[in-house]
Amino acid sequence: MEKARNAGSIAPHVFWHTRQVTQETRHRQMGQRAATVWLTGLSGAGKSTMACALESRLVGAGHLAYVLDGDNMRHHLNCDLGFSPSDRQENIRRTAEVARLMNDAGLIVICAFISPLSRDREMARQIIGAHNFIETYISTPCTVCEERDPKGLYKKARAGVIQEFTGISAPYEEPLAPTLALDTSRLSQEESCERLFQHLSQRFV
C-alpha cells in the first residue's frame, strides 16, 4: 500500500511504502522499545564519553544500541557541511532523520551533539517523535569544560583561531525542561551512565 509521505513534499510523486513488520513485532523480538537519547551540552562536557559508556552498558545487558556522534557524522554523511547556523541546523536535521529510521528498526540510539539552539533540538524532537526523544542535558559548567579542553578547542577559540565557538563566542541555550540533567563535574561517569540506563529500563519490558 502506498501513500504520499507528506503534503509539502519537494517531490510530490514520491510515496512512502508501508511495511508489514510492526513496531510491536520488533519490540517482542528485541526485548526493548526504541528510543533516542539526545545528549546536548558544551564541548568538553562529556557527551561523547557518556554516549559510548551508555552504549557499552546497554549492549552488555543484551540490548541493541548505537551511538551517532557529532564529530563522526561530520566525517561521512555530513562532511559537506560547515559551521554556519544553517549548516549546523542541517547537521541536526540529517542526524535526527537517521535516528528516526534507526528507531523505526527498533534500536536505541544515542546522539551526542552540542546542538546549542533550542529550535534545533525541538526540530530533532519533532522528526524523531516526542515519544522516543529523551533530551538529556549534560550540564557541566563552561568553566569546567574549558579546564578540561580535551581537544584544545577552547584555547583556539580564545586565540581567535575558531570563530563562533559555542560557550565562548556563540551562545548555548540551556534546555528548559530536559528529561534528565547530568553534571559530570559532580557525578562520575558511572553514576551518570547508571541514571540514564535506569531511565531507559522502562523500555526493556
N, C-alpha and C positions, 0 to 999 in steps of 0.2 A: 504494500500500500504506500502511496506517495502523497505528500502534502507539501505545500510551499513552506520554506523554512521560516520566513517572516515577510510581512507586507512591505518592509522597507529594504528588501534585499537589493544589492547592487546588480545582481544577475537574476531577474525575475523568473527565468525559466530553469533555475536550479532548484531541485527538490530534495527534501530530507527523506531518507529511506528509513522506515520504522523496522526494527529488528524483532525477532521472535523471542530472544532471551531477555527476561525481565530483570529488574534490579533485585527483586526478591529471590530469584533463582541464583543470582550471583552472591547474594548475602548468605544463602544457605550453603552454597558451595565453598565460599571463602571463610565463613565464620566471622565476618565483620561487615560493617556498613561503611560506605565510602565517606571520606571527609577530606577537606583541605585545611591544613593548619598553616595560616598565613603569618609568618614571623616578620614583624616590622620593628624598626629601630635604627639607631645611628650606626655608622660604620664603626666596627670595633666593639659593639655591644655584646656580641656573642651569638648572633643569629645562625651563621653557618655551622659553628661548633655545636650549637643546640640542635640544629636540624639533623646533623649527622648522628649525634648521640641518640636522638629520639628514633631515627630510622633504625639504628642498631638495636635499640631496646624493643621496638615493635617486631622486627624480623626475628630477633632472638626468642620472642614469645610466640612465634608461629604466624605472624600477620604479614600481609603484603603491603609494603610501603616504599615510597620513592621520594628522593629529595630533588627539587628544582631550585638550584642555587643561582642567585643573580649573576655572579661572575661567570659561571659555567654556561648559562643561557646566552651570554654575550659572546661566547667563543663560537657558537654554532648558529642556532636558529635566529638569534638577534644580533649577529655580527655586523649587520648593515646599519645598526642604529647608533647614534651618538648620544650626547647627554643634554640636548636641548629639552625644554619642557615637553614639547610634542613627541620627541623620541623617547623620553622617559615614560610618557603615558603609553606609547605604543609597546614599549618593553613590557609593561604591566599587562596590557590587553592581551598580547600574544601568550604570555605565560599563563594568564587566567584561562584562556581558551584551551591550552594544553592540559592544565589541571582539571578543567571540566571534563574533557574527554577521558582522562585517566580515572576520574571519579566515576564516570559512566561505566568504565571497565571494572569498577569495584575496588579500586586501590585507595589507600590512604596516602595523600600527597602532602609533602611538607615544603612550603615555599619560603625561602629566605631572601627577602628583598628589603632594602631600605624603605622603598615606597613612601616617601615623605609627605605626600599630599593626601588629605582626606578624600578628595574627589576621586583620586585614582584607586584608592583602596575600596571605596564604595563601588566603583566600576567593576573591580575584581569580584566583589561580593555579588553583584547583580549577574555577572557572567557565570560564576560558579554555582550560585544559588545560596540564599541565606541559610538554608537547612544544612548545607555542607560546609559552610565557611566559618572557620574558627579563628578569629582575629586575635593574635597573641602579641602583645606589646612587650618587647624586650627593652625595658625602661631604664637601662643602665645610663647614668648621667653622662653628659658630654665630657665633663672634666675627667672622668674615669676612662672613657673611650679614648680620649686624646692621650692620656698617660700610657695606655696600652699601645695604641697606634701600631698594630701588628703588621700593617702593610706600608707604613711610612707615609700615609696619605695626608694626615693632619699636618705633618711637618711641611709637606709640599704645598698644602693649601695655605698655610701661614706665610710661606715664602712667595705666594702668588703664582706658583707653577700650575696649580689646579684651580680653575675658576669655578664658581657656582658649586662649592663643596658643601654638602648638607651638614648643618650644625655650625659651620664657620661663616661662609658667605652665601649660603642658601638656607631657607627655612625648613624646619621639620615640624609638621603639625601632629601633635600627640593625639592618639585615639581617645575619643571622649568616653566611650563605653566598650573597651575591649572585652572579649570573653575571658582572657587571662592577662595579667600583667606580671612580668618576672624581671626582677632587678638582679643581674648577675654579679653586681658588686656586693650584694647582700646574701644571695642564695648561691650555693655551689651548683656546678653543672649537674651533679647527680640529683640534687633536690629539685631543681627546675625541671629536669627531664622527667622525674617521677610525677611531678604535679601535672605535666602535660599528658603523660601516659595514663594516669588515673582519670583525667578528664575524658580521654578517648575511650576508656574501658567500657563506657556505656554503649559503645558501638560494636562491642565484641560479642553481644548476646542476641 
